[in-house]
Amino acid sequence: MTCALFDKKNFFRNISEIRSRIHRRSIFISKDIIKGEKFSIHNIKRVRPGHGLGPKYYEKILNKKCPMNLFKGEPLKKIF
């Protein structure tokens, strides 16, 4: 017996789920970062609200070079 949920080819989120995205965590800059400096646990952190890049990318961006100057308190956006 198949479930109707698995027969769908496209996945859609409920409106309440879309609205709650802002309450999720995201990656923010905790210290000013100069272009070429590496991301580390000392200059980025995962906090709420969810205005920036998702925390699933935290481990992936550690030790990568920053492509531009970033300032404390800014959410990290997709910059790669």
N, C-alpha and C positions, 0 to 999 in steps of 0.2 A: 504494500500500500504506500502510495507516495503522498507526501504532504504538499498542500497547495503553496506553501511558502517557498519550497525548493523548486517549484516549476517556473517561477518568475525569472525572466532573463535580466531584468534591470532591478536594481535595489534603490529604494527611496527611503529617506529618513522622515520621521514624523516631524511636524512643525514644532512640537515641544522639545524634541531632541535638537533641532537646529537652533532654537533659542537658548538652549542650555550650553552651547559650545563656548560661550563667553566665560563660563564658570570652570572650564577645564584649565589645566596647566599649560604653560608655554615657556619658551626659553627667552630670558632677558639678559641684558648686559649688566654685570655687577660692578665692573671697573672700566674706565676708558680703555679702548683698544686702538692701537695705532695700526695703520695699514702694514701688512707683512708680519705682524705679531701672531703667534699661535693662540688658538682658543684653548683654554684650560679650565680646570675646576675652580680656579681663583678669579676668573673674569667673566664667567657665564653661570647662570643658575636657572632652575626650573621653578616658576612661581605662577600664581593666579593673578590676574585673569588671563584668558586665552587669546590674546591679541597677536601673538607671534607664532613662530615655528613650533610645531608640536614636540613634546618631550621624547618622542620615539627617535628623533634625530640627534639627541644629545650625545650619545656615544659615537655617532658617526662624524660629528664635527670636531670632537676633541682632537687636539694636535694638528688641525688643519690651519693653514694661514688665512688670516682675515684679508679679504680683497679691498677693504676700504676702512676709513676711520669710523669707529662706532663709539657712542657715548653712553655713560652710565645711565641706567633707567630706560633705555630704548628696548623695545621688543626686537628679537632677532627675526628678520623676515627671510624669505627664500632669496639668497644672494649668490648662490652657486650656479 
